[in-house]
Amino acid sequence: MKIALIFGANSFEHEISIVSAIALKKVLKSELIYIFCDYNRDFYLIPTDKINSKRFSSGAYKNDKKVTIGQGGFYQKGLFGEKKIECDIIMSVVHGKDGEDGMLSSLFDFFKIPYIGPRVEASVMSYNKLLSKLYAKEFGVKTLPYSTLQKDSNRDITLEYPVIVKPTRLGSSIGISIPTSKEELDYALDVAFEFDLQVIIEPFIANIKEYNLAGCKTDEYHFSIIEEPEKNQILDFDKKYLDFSRTKRVNEADISDALTAKIQENFKRLYEPFFQGALIRCDFFVIDDDVYINEINPIPGSMANYLFDDFDGIIKDLAHHLPQSIKIPQSYKYINDIQAAKGK
């Protein structure tokens, strides 16, 4: 199988996407094709045997072949016109804007390109933390109390300190702060508003139990192990950045079978029907044996490969179980009937 990995893009998480893409080279056994999207949203075909982080930070990638997206896939210019880049499936590892917000998914759908990843509706819901909470509650998954603030709105909040402040549309722990007073809140909001025009505020619960579960559905559900991530107060950017380059299997959380089943059930409620065709990771809180969703990661770092025993096999299986769109028959019956009625 040939898998084309799309990475980079115009995102605050651009560099993290590069790290994820390089890490997957170690765990995917299929033939890989690397297509890089730079900050200008130009696509480049990166030689698989020469891919490294310095190629992008130095701008050397600009010497690689430019490619364009079109009907059925990506194309590069040749001596006799455009030549299609042959691959069996596209997989996006673009984190944040352009990837997890659904922009690339809409392009793939528009040009009828088969891909592993969240569809447009799933991307829109999971990229926005407020919409994620509304979505979760609709399907019976608990969330922590929260409030939102716009950049130019009043900064008064009703939640008790300490609170955690997050940009609504950003991941990788970028822009997150834990203010313990009104003065600290003002600074935290100034930081968060550098990245987004809206923030979401939640109560900060010290030493809260957090568990991560990744998975997807083909003929059946494929669940990863459940991980209890190591963290300080929060799973900060530096820790997450290292996680994006992880390829070794991590240790399984020491929890009961009953709690495992409860976390998996909440995952299922979130996954169907909108996340068909994607491998996602859900980060849960557990308080007094109740499960709460923290975040849905529609394109997790390094695709959460480190949580699976057979990541390569699951990706291959998922590639054969993608959702199919309804085919719209070509017809101009309505227009023809009108013209016939007019005698034309």
N, C-alpha and C positions, 0 to 999 in steps of 0.2 A: 504493500500500500504506500502511496505517495501522499504525504501530508504537507500542505503549505501553511506555515505559521506566519500570521500577520502580527506585527508588533510595532511599538513606538507610538506615533500619532501626536496630535496637539493636545497634550494633557499634562497636568501637574505630576502625573505618575508615569511620565514618558520613560525615565531612566529605569524605573522599577520594571516596566514592561520589557525592556532590553534584558535585564537580569533574568526574568522569567523565561524568556525565549531561549537564552543561552543555556540555562539549566536543563531545559527539556531535551536538549541534545544528548544528555547522559542517560535518559530514562526511556525515550521512545525508540523502539527498534525499527520502526518504519523508515523509509527514505524521506528525509526532511528537505523542504524547500523554504528558504527564508525570504520573506517579503517585508521590507522595512518601510514604514510610513514616517516621514520626518515631520518636524514642527509645521512645515508649510503644506503638509498633506500631499507631498509628492511620494510616489512609491518607487522603491529600488529593489532589485533582485540581488541579494547578498550571497556570495559564494559560501556554501555550507562549511567547507573545510577551512575557511578563513575568518569565520565569525568570532569576534571578541569585542569587549566593551570599548576598547580604545578606538576601534574603527568608527564608532559613532561620535564619541566625544571629540575626536580630532577632525571630524568632517571628511575622513577618507572614504566614507560610503558614497560620496558624491561622484567618485570615479567608477562606481559600479553601474550596471545597466539600469536605466529608468524603465519602469513598466507602467501600464495603464490598466484600469479596470473596465471591463466591457461585458457583453452578453456571454454568460457561461464561464467567465474566469478572468484571469490576468493575461496581458499580452505585452510582448516586447518587439521592438522594431528590428527587422532583418533586411537583408539585401532585396528580398522579393516581397516586401510588405510586412504586415504584422504577423507574428507567430505566437500561438497560444502556449502558455506555460502549462504543461501537462501535469495534473495532479488529480488525485481521487477525491480529496476533501480539503476544505479550508478550516483552520482552527485559529480563532482570534485569541491572542494573549495581550490585547490592549486593555490596560487597567484604567479605570476612570473615564474621563471625557473621551469621546470618539468611539470608545469600545463598549464600556458598560452602560453608556447612556442610550445605546441603540442605533447610533449613527451608522456604524459599519454594518450592523445587521440589516438595516433598511437597504443599504447598497447591495448586499448579498441577495436579499429577497428580490430586489428590483431587477437585478441582472441574472436571476435564476442560477445562483452559484450555491452548490451544496456546502453546508458548513456546520461544524460543531460549535455550539454556543447559544446564548440566550436569544430568543426572538425579540422583536421590537417591544412588544407589550411587557415581557418579563424584564427587559433591560430598563425600561422607563420606570417601572415600579420599584425595582431593587436598587437602582442608582440613587434614587431620592429617598432619604431615610424617613421622611414624613409619609410618603406614599407607601413605603414598606410596612410601616406600622399600621396604616389603615388597611392594607391588604391582609396583613397577618390577622388582625382582629376579625376581619370578614370571614376568615377560614378557621376561626377558633383557636388561634395561637396567641398566647398572652404576651403583652409588652409592658415595659416599665412606664410609669407616668412620665409625661413629657410636655414641653411647651415649645413654641417656635418664636423667633424674632426676625424681623426684616432689618436690613441695614439701617434704614432711616426711621425705624419705629422707636417707641418708648422702651427703655431698657429695664423697666421694672419687671420682676418675676415673682411668682408666688411659691415656687419650690424652695425648700429649706436648704441652706448651705451645709456641706459642700455640694456642688453640682458639677456635671461634666458638660462641656460645651463642644459641639461638633459642627463643622460645616455640613449642611444638609446633603450636598452633592459632591462628596469627596471620600476617598478611602485611604488606606495605608497609614492611618493615625495622623495624617497631616492636618495641622491647624487645631488640634484638640488640646484643651486645657481643663484644669480642675480648680476653678476659683472657690475660695472659702469665705469671701466677703464681697460686698457691693463694689469696692475699689478694685479687687482682683477680677471681678466679673467684667468691668469696663475694659480692662486690658485684654482679657480673654476674648471678648467680643471684637475688639480692634484686630486681634490676630486672626480670628476666624473669618472676619469680613474681608480679609485680604484674599481669601480663596473662594468665597461664595457670598451671594447677596442675602442668603437666609441661613440661620443656624437652628439647630435643634438642641434643647437643653433637657437633661435628665438628672434625676438624683444620683449622686455618686455614692455607691455602697462599698465600703472598704472590705477587702478580702472576699468579695463575692465569688462564688464558684462559677467558672466559665468552661464550657466544653464546645469543641468544634467537631462537626460531622460533615463529611463530603459524600457526594453520591450522584447517581443518575438512574434513569429507568430505561430499560430496553424491553425485553420480554418480561423482565422482573427487575426489582430494585437491586442495584449494586451499591452497598454501603461501604464506606471506609471504616477504619477503626475510629473510635471517639478519642480525641486528644484533649488533654487538659493543658493548655499552653502555659509556659513559664512567663511570668510577668512581674513587674514591680507594682506601681499603682495601676497603670494601664499598660496594655501591650503597645509600647511606644514605637515610633518610626524606625529607630535603629534596630530593634528586635525584629520587627516585621521585615525590614530590608534584608536582614540575614535570612529570614524565612523564605523569601522569594527565590533564593539561590539553593534552597534545600533539595536534596535528591535522595537522602537516606531515610529509610522508614523510621518514624518516631515511635516512642513507647505509647502503649494504650493506657487510657485513664483507668484507674482502679475504682470502678463503680459497679453497682449491682446490676444484675440482669434486668430487673424491673425498671431502673432508671434508664438503662440503655434502650429498652423497648419504648419508653416514654419519649425519649429524645428522637428516636427513629420515627415514631408516629407523628410528631410535630414536624419533622422534616418532610414527610409525605404530604401533609396538609399544605405545606408551602410549595412543594415541587409541582404538583398537578393542579391544573392542566397547563399552566403557562410556561413552565421551564423544560418542557419536552425538547430533546435535542441538545441539552446543555448538561455539563458536569458542574455542579455548584457546591459551595461550602456554606453551611449555616453555622453561625456562632451563637450559642445559647448561654443564658444565665440559668442557674438553678438556685432557688430560694425556698427553703422549707419543703423541698421535694417537688416544688412546682417549677415547670419549665417555661422560660420566657425567651423570646427571640431577641437577640441583640442586633445582628446584621445578617443580611443575605448577600453573599458574595457571588455574583453571577459569573465572574471570571476570576477565580481565586489565584493567588500568587503561585507561580509554577504549576498551576492547575491542581494544587493540593496533591501532587503525585506522591509525596512523602507519607501520605496517610493510607496508601493502598499497597497490597502485596503484589498485585498484577495490574499496575496502572496501564501498561501498554495494551494488554488484552481488553481492558474495559473501554479504552478509547477506540479500538478497532470494532468492538461490538456496538458501541454507540454510533459509529459512523454508518452502520447498516440499519439503524433504527431512528432515522431523522423524521420529524413531522412533515407531512405532505400538505401542500396548499391545494385548495380547491381549484380545479381547472375551469376557467371561464370560457365557454364556447364563443367563438367569433360569430357575431350575428349583427346584421343591420336591418332586421325585420321591421322594427318600429319606424325607422326612417323610410324604408322602402314602402311600408303601408301608407305613410303620410304622403309620399310622392305619388303613389298610385291613386290615392283619393283625390289628389289635385289634378289627376290626368297627365302626369309627367312620367 
